[in-house]
Amino acid sequence: QVQLVESGGDLVQPGGSLRISCAASRSIGSFNDISWYRQAPGKQRELVAKITSEDFTNYADSVKGRFTISRDNAKNTVYLQMNSLKSEDTAVYSCNARNGWSYYWGQGTQVTVSS
C-alpha cells in the first residue's frame, strides 16, 4: 500500500511564498506522474501542477509563472513552490500519484492566504 504524506501548509500573507511537500512511502520513480490538486470551500477539486517520470511538467493557467513543481528522487518527495500567493490560492492541497490505472492520494495540507 502506498502512502503519500503532505506537509508544509500554513497561513501566509498575499504576495508571500510557501513550499509544500508530498512524501511517498516508496520510490517516486515508480509512478507515471505525480500531481498536486487543490480544493477550496464550495469549489470543485482542480489540478494545479503535474510532473511526470520524465520530468515533464504542466500547470493550471491560474498558477503558471507563480508555482513550480519539482521532485527529489533521493527523498521520494515532490514539492510545490508557490510564489506571489493570492487569496484565491487558499485551499486544501493534496498530492496524487499515478501508476498505470492505480491512483493514490494523500490526506491534504491546508494553505491559507490572508492578511
C-alpha positions as CSV (number, residue, x, y, z in Angstrom):
1,Q,0.0,0.0,0.0
2,V,1.4,3.4,-1.0
3,Q,1.2,6.3,1.5
4,L,1.5,9.9,0.5
5,V,2.0,12.5,3.2
6,E,1.7,16.2,2.5
7,S,3.2,18.8,4.8
8,G,4.1,22.5,4.8
9,G,0.7,24.1,4.6
10,D,0.4,27.4,6.5
11,L,-1.1,30.8,6.8
12,V,0.7,33.2,4.6
13,Q,0.1,36.8,3.6
14,P,-0.8,37.8,0.0
15,G,2.3,38.1,-2.1
16,G,4.2,35.7,0.1
17,S,5.7,32.3,-0.7
18,L,5.3,28.8,0.6
19,R,6.7,25.4,-0.3
20,I,4.6,22.3,0.4
21,S,5.9,18.7,0.2
22,C,4.5,15.3,-0.7
23,A,6.5,12.4,0.7
24,A,5.9,8.9,-0.7
25,S,6.4,5.6,1.1
26,R,8.1,4.1,-1.9
27,S,10.3,5.3,-4.8
28,I,8.5,8.1,-6.7
29,G,10.3,6.9,-9.8
30,S,7.8,4.0,-9.9
31,F,5.0,6.4,-10.6
32,N,4.0,7.6,-14.1
33,D,3.3,11.0,-12.7
34,I,2.6,12.9,-9.5
35,S,0.2,15.8,-9.3
36,W,-0.9,18.5,-6.9
37,Y,-4.6,19.2,-6.7
38,R,-6.4,21.8,-4.6
39,Q,-9.9,22.2,-3.4
40,A,-11.3,25.4,-2.0
41,P,-14.5,25.5,0.1
42,G,-17.6,25.2,-2.1
43,K,-15.5,24.6,-5.3
44,Q,-14.5,21.5,-7.3
45,R,-11.1,20.0,-6.9
46,E,-8.8,21.2,-9.6
47,L,-5.4,20.1,-11.0
48,V,-2.7,22.6,-10.1
49,A,0.5,21.0,-11.4
50,K,1.9,17.7,-12.6
51,I,5.3,16.2,-13.0
52,T,6.0,13.0,-15.0
53,S,8.6,10.4,-14.5
54,E,10.5,12.0,-17.4
55,D,10.3,15.4,-15.6
56,F,7.8,16.9,-17.9
57,T,5.7,19.5,-16.1
58,N,2.4,21.2,-16.7
59,Y,0.4,23.8,-14.8
60,A,-3.0,25.2,-14.5
61,D,-3.2,28.6,-16.2
62,S,-4.1,30.3,-12.9
63,V,-0.7,29.3,-11.4
64,K,1.7,29.5,-14.4
65,G,4.7,31.6,-13.6
66,R,4.0,31.6,-9.9
67,F,4.1,27.9,-8.9
68,T,6.9,25.3,-9.6
69,I,6.6,21.6,-9.1
70,S,9.8,19.6,-8.6
71,R,10.9,16.2,-7.3
72,D,13.7,14.8,-5.2
73,N,14.1,11.1,-6.0
74,A,16.5,10.5,-3.2
75,K,14.0,11.7,-0.7
76,N,10.9,10.3,-2.5
77,T,9.4,13.7,-2.3
78,V,7.6,16.1,-4.6
79,Y,7.5,19.8,-3.9
80,L,5.3,22.6,-4.9
81,Q,6.9,26.0,-4.6
82,M,4.3,28.7,-4.5
83,N,5.2,32.4,-5.0
84,S,3.2,35.6,-5.3
85,L,0.4,33.9,-3.4
86,K,-3.1,35.3,-3.8
87,S,-6.2,34.9,-1.6
88,E,-7.8,32.7,-4.3
89,D,-4.9,30.2,-3.8
90,T,-6.5,29.3,-0.4
91,A,-7.4,25.6,-0.5
92,V,-6.5,22.2,0.8
93,Y,-3.7,20.9,-1.4
94,S,-3.4,17.2,-2.0
95,C,-1.0,15.1,-4.0
96,N,-1.9,12.3,-6.2
97,A,0.4,9.6,-7.6
98,R,-0.5,7.5,-10.6
99,N,0.9,4.1,-11.5
100,G,-0.9,2.8,-14.6
101,W,-4.6,2.7,-13.6
102,S,-3.9,2.9,-9.9
103,Y,-4.2,6.3,-8.2
104,Y,-3.0,7.2,-4.7
105,W,-4.0,10.2,-2.6
106,G,-2.6,12.0,0.4
107,Q,-4.7,13.5,3.2
108,G,-4.0,17.1,2.1
109,T,-2.5,20.2,3.7
110,Q,-4.2,23.5,4.3
111,V,-2.9,26.6,2.6
112,T,-4.5,29.9,3.6
113,V,-3.6,33.2,2.0
114,S,-4.8,36.1,4.1
115,S,-3.7,39.3,5.6
